[in-house]
Amino acid sequence: VPDFDDPAAIGIYDLNWNLIQNIQVPRDKTSEDTLSVILDDPCLVVPPDVCVNRSTYRTVVNLPFKAGGYTMVYQRCCRNKLIRNLPNPLNTGISIIGNLSEKSMRECNSSAVFNKWPPLAICVHHPVDFDHSATDPDGDSLVYRLCTPLNGPDSLIPQPNPPNKGPYPEVIWKDPPY
């Protein structure tokens, strides 16, 4: 498992996937934390070598209004070798995107914040009951959907800088379908 990127490369693209800006965002080392794995389900015992860390990246970018908006992209390879529903997790990356629409630029819209973090571990064949609600400072209506994650770089170039332009394919699931 790679260490946190420092810096993290964030690509800002226009509607036609032209790179507008490549931002190098340093990690805030004072924000790093090892999270406690708290289980409220007796079916699972946490192995002693499980460790979940988090870090924070912050920056401010001023972008002029642009027809079609912007897409911000962060990419990284690879995933945890214990993932069982991907054929090759050690060579399957992720592309995380955020869209800045014309409407949100006009309205100086804010972003929603999740009220709680999801559980760090779940049990096989047990239902997951988690309140994934969020709060929006503007009072906007929030809509959720489950989707297949977007694939990203492979182990040959695990941290493209700048991130590769889209569009991005979805990950391929191992059978049976997940």
C-alpha positions in Angstrom: 0.0 0.0 0.0 1.6 3.3 -1.0 2.1 6.1 1.4 0.0 9.3 1.0 0.9 11.3 -2.1 2.9 14.4 -1.3 2.0 16.3 -3.3 -1.3 15.1 -4.8 -1.7 16.0 -8.5 -5.1 17.4 -9.3 -5.9 18.0 -12.9 -8.5 20.6 -13.9 -10.0 19.9 -17.3 -12.5 21.8 -19.5 -15.6 20.3 -21.1 -13.5 18.8 -24.0 -10.9 17.3 -21.6 -8.3 19.9 -22.3 -6.0 20.4 -19.4 -6.5 23.8 -17.9 -4.3 23.5 -14.8 -2.3 20.9 -13.0 -2.2 21.6 -9.2 0.2 20.1 -6.8 -1.5 19.9 -3.4 0.7 19.2 -0.4 -0.6 17.0 2.3 -1.3 18.4 5.7 0.9 16.2 7.8 -0.6 17.6 11.0 -4.0 16.2 10.0 -2.8 12.6 9.7 -4.5 10.1 11.9 -4.8 6.4 12.5 -8.5 5.5 12.7 -9.8 3.1 15.3 -11.7 0.2 13.9 -14.8 0.0 16.0 -17.1 -2.9 15.3 -20.6 -3.0 16.7 -21.3 -6.4 15.0 -20.1 -9.5 17.0 -19.6 -11.5 13.7 -16.3 -9.8 12.9 -13.0 -9.8 14.7 -10.5 -7.3 13.4 -7.2 -8.9 12.4 -4.2 -7.4 14.3 -2.6 -6.1 11.1 -5.5 -4.0 9.9 -4.7 -0.3 9.9 -6.6 2.6 8.4 -5.0 6.0 8.1 -6.3 9.3 6.8 -4.8 12.6 5.8 -6.1 16.0 4.5 -5.3 18.0 1.4 -6.4 21.6 1.1 -5.9 24.3 -1.4 -7.6 27.3 -3.0 -7.9 27.6 -6.7 -9.5 30.6 -8.4 -11.1 29.7 -11.8 -12.7 32.1 -14.2 -16.3 31.4 -15.4 -16.1 28.9 -18.2 -18.9 27.7 -20.5 -19.3 23.9 -19.8 -17.6 24.2 -16.4 -14.6 22.2 -15.2 -13.8 18.7 -14.1 -11.2 18.1 -11.4 -9.4 14.8 -11.4 -7.3 12.8 -9.0 -6.0 9.4 -10.0 -4.0 6.7 -8.2 -3.1 3.0 -8.4 -3.6 0.6 -6.9 -6.1 -1.1 -4.6 -5.7 -3.3 -1.6 -4.8 -6.9 -2.5 -7.5 -8.2 -0.2 -10.3 -6.9 -2.5 -12.0 -9.9 -3.8 -14.5 -8.6 -6.3 -12.0 -7.2 -8.7 -10.0 -9.5 -11.0 -6.6 -7.7 -10.4 -6.9 -5.2 -7.5 -3.1 -4.6 -7.4 -3.2 -3.3 -11.0 -6.6 -1.5 -10.8 -6.5 2.2 -10.1 -9.1 4.8 -9.3 -10.2 8.1 -10.9 -12.0 10.5 -8.6 -13.7 13.4 -10.3 -15.5 16.5 -9.2 -17.6 18.6 -11.6 -17.9 22.3 -11.2 -20.9 23.3 -13.3 -21.8 26.7 -14.8 -24.7 27.0 -12.4 -22.6 26.4 -9.3 -20.0 29.0 -10.5 -22.8 31.5 -11.0 -24.3 30.9 -7.6 -21.0 30.4 -5.6 -22.5 27.1 -4.4 -21.1 25.3 -1.4 -20.4 21.6 -1.0 -22.3 19.2 1.2 -20.5 17.5 4.1 -21.2 14.0 5.3 -22.4 13.8 8.9 -20.6 10.6 9.8 -17.9 8.4 8.3 -19.0 5.0 7.0 -17.8 1.9 8.9 -14.3 0.7 8.3 -15.3 -2.9 8.2 -18.4 -4.8 7.4 -19.4 -8.5 7.7 -20.0 -10.8 4.8 -23.7 -11.8 4.4 -24.8 -9.2 7.0 -26.8 -6.2 6.0 -25.2 -2.8 6.2 -27.4 -0.2 8.0 -25.6 3.1 7.9 -26.9 6.7 7.9 -24.9 8.4 5.1 -26.8 11.7 5.4 -25.0 15.0 4.7 -25.6 18.6 5.5 -25.5 21.4 2.9 -24.9 24.9 4.1 -27.0 26.3 1.2 -29.9 24.0 2.1 -29.7 22.3 -1.4 -31.5 19.1 -2.0 -29.1 16.1 -1.9 -29.5 13.1 -4.2 -27.5 9.8 -3.8 -26.8 7.0 -6.1 -24.7 3.9 -6.1 -22.4 3.6 -9.1 -19.5 1.5 -10.3 -16.2 3.2 -9.5 -14.1 4.7 -12.3 -10.9 2.9 -13.2 -7.6 4.7 -13.1 -3.9 4.2 -13.7 -2.1 0.9 -13.5 1.0 -0.1 -11.6 3.4 1.0 -14.4 2.5 4.7 -13.9 0.6 4.6 -10.5 0.4 8.4 -10.0 0.1 10.2 -13.3 1.1 13.9 -13.1 -1.0 15.5 -14.5 -3.8 13.0 -14.1 -4.8 11.4 -17.4 -7.7 13.0 -19.2 -11.1 11.4 -19.4 -13.5 10.0 -20.0 -12.7 7.0 -17.7 -13.9 3.4 -18.0 -15.6 1.8 -15.0 -13.8 -1.0 -13.1 -14.5 -4.5 -14.2 -16.1 -6.7 -11.6 -15.2 -10.3 -11.0 -18.0 -12.8 -11.4 -20.5 -13.2 -9.8 -21.5 -9.6 -10.5 -21.2 -7.2 -7.7 
